Amino acid sequence: MKERIVFMGTSTFSLEVFKMLIKEEYRIVGVVTQPDKRVGRKKILTMSEVKEEALKYDIPIIQPTKIKNDYQAVLDLKPDMIITAAYGQIIPKALLDYPKYGCINVHASLLPKYRGGAPVHRCIINGENITGVTIMYMAEKMDAGNIIKQEVVPIYDEDNVGILYDRLSVVGASLLKKTLPSIFNKTNQSIPQDESQVSYAYNLTREDEKINWNLTGKQVNNQVRGTNPWPGSYTTYNNKTVKIWAGSYQVDDYYDGIENGTIIELHKGTIGVKVADGIYFIDELQIEGKKKMSVKDYMNGHCMFEKNTMFD
């Protein structure tokens, strides 16, 4: 392929798309990814998976702190097309207008639903049964460009963000592979998005991560699934943060009248919490300052929880 492509991506979702472009021998003249970040308790400086992959092939790497102000290095690569996938920053108009084949985005939702930075998290939290991948032309307005191609992906009860991300990334790479030739040949068709159907998937806030025990068991479970493996849902107990990583629920009116958030079952392998329509069973947790573990393993040691007490 003679066309000069700049790829922009950062997350795990981006990696499969990037690998596909390399495997199909597209001419990638540069990679733009987020700056390296300090991760974990030891604050180890860590590069994105996309950067790690680009280094294997000696592809030039650009890591602007703010692409809207620092994009000249991308223009200097003279891209015929820019492809983005979960890059993490808004692309400035100067870049959108430059490539002769346009700027293409691989987005992890069925646009116009779930525009924004957290579509996978939000669709699980909201209890959706399906999601998908959209190949689209980029526009100045966030995720608002014309749709080129879409593919539906089911959401299963056992899915969390990590599992669904992995499945969507494979679909995204495959869909782009099938779609790119028609874009270069200018034989593809695209359609405007229906603005009346727009919804947004804004990045999660700390408040979004906090468990509301007044919700139903299904809603609590969706929140836990929709934040696993990152950033995680949390509650507090005796002023200690407790992250909840996995669980299940049971609709049961036996405990009606007991305040939501009360620990109503506590024995080996199970912490049952009263919710709006029954019980939420915590299966995996992480106490502040400790490692993630199953409730069964946690209960084998010292247990700080007591029956008939409440999460704060």
Number of C-alpha atoms within 10 A of each C-alpha: 9 9 15 18 24 25 28 26 27 24 17 17 27 27 24 21 27 22 15 17 19 15 9 10 11 14 15 24 18 23 26 25 28 22 17 14 12 12 11 9 6 7 9 11 11 13 16 19 16 27 23 12 16 21 12 8 10 10 14 15 20 19 17 17 13 13 20 15 9 13 18 12 15 20 13 8 14 17 25 17 23 27 26 25 26 21 22 16 17 13 21 15 13 13 19 18 14 16 18 14 18 20 25 25 26 28 27 30 26 21 28 21 19 24 20 20 21 18 25 22 28 23 21 27 22 12 16 13 12 14 23 23 24 26 28 26 22 24 19 14 10 13 25 20 22 21 22 20 19 22 16 14 18 14 19 13 12 8 17 25 23 19 15 23 19 15 17 25 23 17 22 26 23 14 19 24 14 11 16 15 12 12 17 15 9 10 8 13 11 14 12 13 17 12 11 7 10 13 14 17 17 14 12 14 9 10 10 15 19 17 21 18 22 15 17 21 25 21 22 23 25 25 28 30 27 28 26 19 15 15 17 21 25 22 18 16 14 12 10 13 16 19 22 26 27 23 22 16 21 16 14 14 11 10 15 13 9 14 16 23 24 20 23 20 17 17 11 12 17 19 23 24 26 30 30 25 20 22 29 29 25 20 18 20 22 19 18 13 9 9 8 15 15 17 22 15 11 19 17 10 8 7 10 10 15 13 14 15 14 18 19 13
